[in-house]
Every structure is written in C-alpha cells, then in structure tokens.
Amino acid sequence: MVAPWPATVSGITRGRGVGDSVAQDGTANRELLLTVIHTPPDEGPGGDTCLARYHRAMRIVIIGGGPGGYEAALVAAELGADVTVVSDEGPGGACVLWDCVPSKTLLSSAQAFSTLETAPALGVHFQGVPRRSVPAYEVDLPTVMERVRDLAHAQSDDIRKRLLAEGAGFVLGTGRIADPHTVEVTDGGQVVERLDCDAILIATGSDPRRLATAPTDGEVILSSQDVYDLKEVPERLVVVGAGATGAEYATAFLRFGSQVTFVVSRDRVLPAEDEDAALVIEEVFRRRGLETVKRARAVRVERAGDGGVVHLEDGRTVEGTHVLLTIGQVPQTGGLGLDEVGVRLNDRGGVVVDGVSRTSVPNIYAAGDVTGKLMLASVAAMQGRIAMWHLLGQAVSPLRWDAVAATIFTDPQIATVGLSEQRAAKADIPVLVEKLPLSSNSRAKMASLRDGFVKLLARPGSGTIVGGAVVAGYASDLIAPVSTACFNRLTASQLSQAFQIYPSFAGSIQECARLLAGRVQGDYRY
C-alpha cells in the first residue's frame, strides 16, 4: 500500500524519494530519514539541498484532456510535477473536438453572411444587383463542416504540442481510478497500462443529455455532436431547448437559410440570462424569421418518414425536416470507479468539490463539467489551475463564483459577469443599475449596428462593481474590463477613469461607468 502524499515524519513534510520505502502507517523508512537529517551541510550545496537528493517530482494523473485537464497539466508541469493526461479523445477533449471550438467556428461562417447583409449600407455595391441590395447567396455546408473539423483538429494538435513541450505526458485511452494512487488505462475494455500517482484530477467533462423518449439517429433527430455530420442545410429545423447551445445553433442555421422553430418551455428564450439581453436576442430572432413556440414542454420526439415530429405536453406537435436536441449536459462520471474509492457525487450526478477543487478523497481533485457546477470552458480551466496550485503548495484563493464571466455567441453576442438584476433581486441584494444602448456608440454607428447595450451593476454607497452585461457583436471581448472590475472589486468611479480608445465599442463601458458613478455619488461631489 502506498502512503498518501505527502508523508509527514518528525515534523518534516516531504515527497517520497525514488528509493524510499513506506510503511503501511505512512511513516518513511527511519534509516533513510536519519541519513537525510544528519547529512553534514558541507556535503551538499547550501545544506538544505541535501534533502532534495531524495525528492522526486510529484506524480499526477489527470483523467480528461479538455480545458480543465490540459490547463491543469500545464500548471503542474510548470511547477515541476510529473504529470500525465489520460483521455479517450484527443487533447482538448470534447470542448475542442465537438463543442466550443466547432460551434464557434460554425458561427464564424454564419457571421460572414451578417457582414454581407450590412455591406450595402456601408457603401459596398455588388455587381449585377440593384444598389443597396444584398446579393443572393447560399452556404456550402460540406466546406463549412470540413473547415470546422480541420480547425478543431488543428487546435487539438496545438494543445498536444504545448503539453509535450512543457514536459507533460499524454496517453490515449480510457482512465479509471483503481485506487487513490493508481489509474488504469483501458483500450477496448482491456487494461493496457497502470499509472502510479500521488494525486489524481478528474476532468472528464460532460455528455449531451439524452431522453429515452427522444432517441437520436444522427440523420433527422440530432444531438449537438451530430450537427457536424450534416451534408446539407436543414430546410426546416426544430430546436428543442431554450438555453445557450440551442440559441447558438439557431443563430447559425438561420443565417444558413434554414426555417428555424425554437421550442422553449418558458415564456422567453434564454430564461437563465439577463432579461434585457434575452429580449434583444428574441427580437433579432423574430426579425430574421425564427418562430418561437413558448411554454411548450417536449415529451417525445420521433422520426416520421423523412422528417421529425416533436410532441408537446399539451398535445400539440411541431414538425420539421430535422430536430436538434439541446436539452443540457450531464456530468461524465460513469466507469471512473468513483464509488469504489469514496468520491462523493451530488444529486445531479456531479462530483462534489470544495473551493479549491478537492473531492471527498483528499488526494483526488475534480474540475470542469464533471463537477456539475457552471459548465463553461473558462470555469473548467480555472478549477483545474486552482487544483494544481493548491496541490503543489502555491498561494491560492478559492474560485470566485461571484465573478465568473460567460458569453453566448449569438448575433449579437451576450456576455455577462457577476450578478444580474434578476439574481440580485432574488437574493435581496441592493444594487444600482445603469444601462447604455449600443446605438449611442460612435463605432456602432460607423458599423451600422443598432442592437445591444452595456449594463453595469454596483453596490449603493461604495459603488463597487458587482456585475454587468454586454450585448454587442464582440461582447465576448468587451466584457473583459467589466470582468476585471468585478473580480478586483473596483468601483464605478475607478472603471470610468481608466483610459479607453476613442472611437471604440469599449468607450460605452467607460461612459456607462461614469453615469453609474454619478448615481452612486448622488448630490455629493469630492
């Protein structure tokens, strides 16, 4: 039995040396320990380094190659650990190969059609069509999907090269925790390798939620991963699910020419997002021809001939040539051996972790979607980094859930950070809110953009920024200064005094902060 790291003997905390023998009670070999303690200082440079001759790098195995896994591996390798990533997919995991990178690449192609549509208003004339008219266009979906796949694999390969360059190992296979210090790697159900380790990070991500009453077939009834096998644009696409994933695919296929119907169980799309932001997207969808079926809960989906039928709880049906299910994600915990080693799960199937990503087993950590918290690549990466910083003795603070930034890549995008108005009201947290329409921004006028706004939330009295929302074409980038302010607890006054470029979209953040700072101060002036 291998003792948990670190082994503490006589008040000295140290990693196990290559030649250490460790008793079952976790005490190191006394003869070796005494040798280390009594080695004269002049026998090693600096004296203290004598102990280092018996150290070896901490051995860490990371199960899962997505953002939570590979970002953790980079941190661990930088800090001198012997780290190995085990993944049944390529580096980058499902995020890079099937989810975030492919979907945003798809949306980049859709964005090109938005550029075409705004070009005439900017003075661009297309030959053969009336002035200020948009030419007819069509999407070459096989070329789009080829580009999606090529870019995903290129990104995965870049991650692989970086991992290897930093000294991390990568093993392709399925990882399973045999005991708290051993990970078995299987291929085709057969154990091909056993990796001994001092600590384990679980970063296996999540899978698309599936319903027994809505089986996917990869042709007509689709999961989000099936989309990339389409050979032609769906004529009539029914999207089931009102969240971020559904909204992003609806955005893309609307631009590609599909007739899109959104089936949502609430009274609006994106019910978990800032209400003002969701209403902007809903209005944009309406103008572009999307039909929304609200307060409609899908209970069954079936294939009917060459199309699909969505059966609703109230007896109605919605038909389309294709049905896309975007009904959420579930933590990927099956087959990991978690029950056997005592890793506790919550009632949603996610691994329970504390603020520094520790599970109920002291030397086993978890990061990302597998924890069932906020299923965002950025959150996974931060949980993974924090786990390694904590494990390897670095100064680290628990993850700040009140300062997480997120983006939905619709057109325009929705980016948020910290508190929303709705969450503040629900938690009875007093906030001051300032909102500035994007249409007042000079750069937005130059680009002929009118949809969107900047919104900031601050605490009364102190003026501390506690949240914000940006709806704009590049909101994912524009949210950065608000995220920095929220994380560092800057005030509206401080944010307003930071320089911004003129003209720029970011100028609206500065102006909104200035207006908010004025409201915080009221009649009082310094």
C-alpha positions, 0 to 999 in steps of 0.5 A: 500500500502506498502512503498518501502524499505527502508523508509527514515524519518528525515534523518534516513534510516531504515527497517520497524519494525514488528509493524510499520505502513506506510503511503501511502507517505512512511513516518513511523508512527511519534509516533513510530519514536519519541519513537525510537529517544528519547529512553534514551541510558541507556535503551538499550545496547550501545544506538544505539541498541535501534533502532534495537528493531524495525528492522526486517530482510529484506524480499526477494523473489527470483523467480528461484532456479538455480545458480543465485537464490540459490547463491543469497539466500545464500548471503542474508541469510548470511547477515541476510535477510529473504529470500525465493526461489520460483521455479517450479523445484527443487533447482538448477533449470534447470542448475542442473536438465537438463543442466550443471550438466547432460551434464557434467556428460554425458561427464564424461562417454564419457571421460572414453572411451578417457582414454581407447583409450590412455591406450595402449600407456601408457603401459596398455595391455588388455587381449585377444587383440593384444598389443597396441590395444584398446579393443572393447567396447560399452556404456550402455546408460540406466546406463549412463542416470540413473547415470546422473539423480541420480547425478543431483538429488543428487546435487539438494538435496545438494543445498536444504540442504545448503539453509535450513541450512543457514536459507533460505526458499524454496517453490515449485511452480510457482512465479509471481510478483503481485506487487513490494512487493508481489509474488504469488505462483501458483500450477496448475494455482491456487494461493496457497500462497502470499509472502510479500517482500521488494525486489524481484530477478528474476532468472528464467533462460532460455528455449531451443529455439524452431522453429515452423518449427522444432517441437520436439517429444522427440523420433527422433527430440530432444531438449537438455532436451530430450537427457536424455530420450534416451534408446539407442545410436543414430546410426546416429545423426544430430546436428543442431547448431554450438555453445557450447551445440551442440559441447558438445553433439557431443563430447559425442555421438561420443565417444558413437559410434554414426555417428555424422553430425554437421550442422553449418551455418558458415564456422567453428564450434564454430564461437563465440570462439577463432579461434585457439581453434575452429580449434583444436576442428574441427580437433579432430572432423574430426579425430574421424569421425564427418562430418561437413556440413558448411554454411548450414542454417536449415529451417525445420526439420521433422520426416520421418518414423523412422528417421529425415530429416533436410532441408537446405536453399539451398535445400539440406537435411541431414538425420539421425536416430535422430536430436538434436536441439541446436539452443540457449536459450531464456530468461524465462520471460513469466507469471512473470507479468513483464509488469504489474509492469514496468520491462523493457525487451530488444529486445531479450526478456531479462530483462534489468539490470544495473551493479549491477543487478537492473531492471527498478523497483528499488526494483526488481533485475534480474540475470542469463539467464533471463537477456539475457546477457552471459548465463553461470552458473558462470555469473548467480551466480555472478549477483545474489551475486552482487544483494544481496550485493548491496541490503543489503548495502555491498561494491560492484563493478559492474560485470566485463564483461571484465573478465568473464571466460567460458569453453566448455567441449569438448575433449579437453576442451576450456576455455577462459577469457577476450578478444580474438584476434578476439574481440580485433581486432574488437574493435581496441584494441592493444594487444600482443599475445603469444601462447604455444602448449600443446605438449611442456608440460612435463605432456602432454607428460607423458599423451600422449596428443598432442592437445591444447595450452595456449594463453595469451593476454596483453596490449603493454607497461604495459603488463597487462593481458587482456585475454587468452585461454586454450585448454587442457583436464582440461582447465576448471581448468587451466584457473583459474590463467589466470582468476585471472590475468585478473580480478586483472589486473596483468601483464605478468611479475607478472603471470610468477613469481608466483610459479607453480608445476613442472611437471604440465599442469599449468607450460605452463601458467607460461612459456607462461607468461614469453615469453609474458613478454619478448615481452612486455619488448622488448630490455629493461631489469630492 
